[in-house]
Amino acid sequence: MAYMAKSQPDQPPVQENRPWWRRTLGLLLRLWKSAALVLGSLVIAGYLALLLVMVLGAGVVQPSGQHVLKAGSQEQTVALVELSGPIFEDDSGSNPLSITPGVISSRRVIRLLDDLSQDSDIQAIVIRINSPGGGVVASDELYRKIIDVRQDTPVVVSIGEVAASGGYYLAAAADRIVANPASITGSIGVLAQLPQFSELFDKIGVEVRTIKSGEFKDLGASDRELTPAERQILQSVIDDSFEQFVQAIVTGRNMDEAEVRQLADGRIFTGRQALELGLIDELGTVETAFELAAQLAQLQDPQVIEYSDKTFLQQLLEARGQLSVLAKLERLVPASQFGVYYLFQF
């Protein structure tokens, strides 16, 4: 027998029995979830956009601009370039969002110096250096660029707290060098360090098995001592880099080679000592460097404009990196990668 379902009478709507404050709280929670979803999407989209700009636009985004430091004739300009930190070819490597703060990128600085030297409105350049040095290749490339620029545009270096080793390598390329009496400079020489953990490995039972194509393929390996032949190879690299350093000073400073070699034992000097030894030309501040640059370019009342080699985004990320715990740890943990450096170690 078939039965037909009886139609149910319309039910009156269920009345909300929860108190008003619970209904209000539920509404607020739903609104909060919706806002969080929208805000989270915007943050993710912003991060992806930033990443895209840094990856694809690293060579396209222009420097963050100019800042007038000293008013003067707009037809006469002395450009200021601030270089602070260790010197490397690039400041981020393969990571466009690197948090490593305060690095002098030779690539970016070379591009900036090219732009300044081709700008007819700029008659002189002052480079303010605060650097303990860095990579031999990056230091030499910047040195050569400064030598090239000064053929047509006077270049004066102002040494801040320190311009030692590779930092002085750069300074030697300028027409004139100004330093504070207490500035640290010198440290003429080359450094290479190789971490060696063989005793530690023995204690904790770690054994490294190396398969190599030639006797020196694992030169500098951290699991064993250097052989006499390996030490000789590394010493020859250091010696050759040192010769390049000496010749750079001889050429840039027009100094006697024997005189340079007497000073090139790695020792540091104050600005006042450096003046007595002929490593710098004058004691003073960055203002002194501005005045000297104006004299070399025969300018009467030039304006001074600071130019940056970094984009706004790069400055923002670098400032953020200064506050990062990881950035602080990077300064404390020695690098494990072998390298040859013009570097003064504090």
Residue pairs with C-beta under 8 A, 6 or more apart in sequence:
16 23
50 97
50 313
51 96
51 97
53 61
53 313
54 96
54 97
54 313
55 96
58 96
61 311
61 313
62 311
63 112
63 307
63 308
63 309
63 310
63 311
64 308
64 310
64 311
64 312
64 314
64 315
65 308
66 305
66 306
66 307
67 305
67 306
67 308
68 303
68 304
68 305
68 306
69 80
69 304
69 305
69 306
70 290
70 303
70 304
71 303
72 301
72 302
72 303
72 304
73 299
73 300
73 301
73 302
73 303
74 303
75 121
76 123
76 294
76 299
76 300
76 301
76 302
76 303
77 121
77 122
77 123
77 124
77 302
77 303
77 304
77 305
78 122
78 123
78 124
78 125
78 126
78 290
78 293
78 294
78 297
78 299
78 302
78 303
78 304
78 305
79 116
79 122
79 124
79 125
79 126
79 304
79 305
79 306
79 307
80 125
80 126
80 127
80 128
80 286
80 290
80 304
80 305
80 306
80 307
81 109
81 112
81 113
81 116
81 125
81 126
81 127
81 128
81 306
81 307
81 309
82 128
82 130
82 306
82 308
83 104
83 109
83 127
83 128
83 129
83 130
83 131
83 170
84 102
84 104
84 129
84 130
84 131
84 160
85 101
85 102
85 103
85 104
85 130
85 131
86 102
86 103
86 104
86 131
86 132
86 133
86 134
86 343
87 103
87 104
87 106
87 131
87 133
87 134
87 135
87 138
87 139
87 142
87 166
87 167
87 170
87 342
88 103
88 104
88 105
88 106
88 134
88 135
88 138
89 105
89 106
89 107
89 135
89 137
89 138
89 141
90 105
90 106
90 107
91 98
91 100
91 103
91 104
91 105
91 108
92 98
92 100
97 317
98 317
98 321
99 317
99 320
99 321
99 324
99 326
99 327
99 330
100 321
100 327
100 330
101 318
101 319
101 321
101 322
101 324
101 327
102 318
102 322
104 131
104 134
104 138
104 142
105 309
106 137
106 138
106 139
106 141
106 142
108 309
108 310
109 142
109 145
109 309
110 141
110 142
110 145
111 309
112 307
112 308
112 309
113 125
113 145
113 146
113 149
114 145
116 122
116 125
116 149
116 153
116 307
117 125
117 148
117 149
117 152
117 153
122 153
123 153
123 154
123 297
123 299
123 302
124 153
124 154
124 155
124 156
124 293
124 294
124 296
124 297
124 299
124 302
125 149
125 153
125 154
125 155
125 156
125 293
126 155
126 156
126 157
126 158
126 286
126 289
126 290
126 293
126 304
127 146
127 155
127 156
127 157
127 158
127 170
127 174
128 157
128 158
128 160
128 286
128 289
129 157
129 158
129 159
129 160
129 163
129 167
129 170
129 171
130 160
130 161
130 162
130 163
130 167
131 162
131 163
131 164
131 166
131 167
131 170
132 162
132 164
132 165
132 166
132 167
132 187
132 343
132 344
132 345
132 346
133 139
133 164
133 165
133 166
133 167
133 168
133 169
133 187
133 341
133 342
133 343
133 344
134 166
134 341
134 342
134 343
135 166
135 339
135 340
135 341
135 342
136 166
136 190
136 241
136 244
136 340
136 341
136 342
138 166
139 166
139 169
139 170
139 342
140 169
140 244
140 248
142 170
142 173
143 169
143 170
143 172
143 173
143 248
143 252
144 173
146 155
146 170
146 173
146 174
147 173
147 251
147 252
149 155
150 173
150 174
150 175
153 297
154 175
154 293
154 296
154 297
155 173
155 174
155 175
155 293
156 174
156 175
156 176
156 177
156 178
156 289
156 292
156 293
156 296
157 163
157 170
157 171
157 174
157 176
157 177
157 178
157 289
158 178
158 179
158 285
158 286
158 288
158 289
159 167
159 171
159 177
159 178
159 179
159 180
159 183
159 185
159 271
159 280
160 180
160 183
160 286
161 183
161 184
162 183
162 184
162 185
162 344
163 170
163 171
163 179
163 183
163 184
163 185
164 184
164 185
164 186
164 187
164 268
164 344
165 187
165 188
165 189
165 191
165 341
165 342
165 343
165 344
166 341
166 342
166 343
167 185
167 344
168 185
168 186
168 187
168 188
168 249
168 279
169 245
169 248
169 249
169 342
171 177
171 185
171 280
172 248
172 249
172 252
172 253
173 248
173 252
174 252
175 296
176 281
176 282
176 289
176 292
176 293
176 296
177 279
177 280
177 281
177 282
178 280
178 281
178 282
178 283
178 284
178 285
178 286
178 288
178 289
178 292
179 185
179 271
179 274
179 275
179 280
179 282
179 283
179 284
180 271
180 283
180 284
180 285
181 270
181 271
181 272
181 283
182 270
182 271
182 272
183 270
183 271
183 274
184 268
184 269
184 270
184 344
185 268
185 269
185 270
185 271
185 274
185 279
185 280
186 263
186 267
186 268
186 269
186 274
186 279
187 266
187 267
187 268
187 343
187 344
188 245
188 246
188 249
188 260
188 263
188 264
188 265
188 266
189 242
189 245
189 264
189 265
189 266
189 342
190 238
190 241
190 242
190 245
190 340
190 341
190 342
191 340
191 341
191 342
191 343
191 345
192 234
192 237
192 238
192 338
192 339
192 340
192 341
193 334
194 220
194 222
194 226
194 338
195 222
195 334
195 336
196 222
196 224
196 225
197 222
197 223
198 222
198 223
198 224
198 225
200 206
201 207
201 208
201 223
206 223
208 221
208 223
210 218
210 221
210 223
212 218
215 229
216 229
216 230
216 233
219 230
219 233
219 234
220 226
220 230
220 234
220 338
222 336
226 234
237 340
238 340
241 340
241 342
242 264
245 264
245 342
246 257
246 260
246 261
246 264
247 257
249 255
249 260
249 264
250 256
250 257
250 260
253 260
253 278
253 279
255 278
259 278
263 277
263 279
268 344
269 277
269 279
271 280
271 283
272 283
274 280
275 281
275 282
275 283
282 288
282 292
290 302
290 304
294 300
294 302
308 315
310 318
321 327
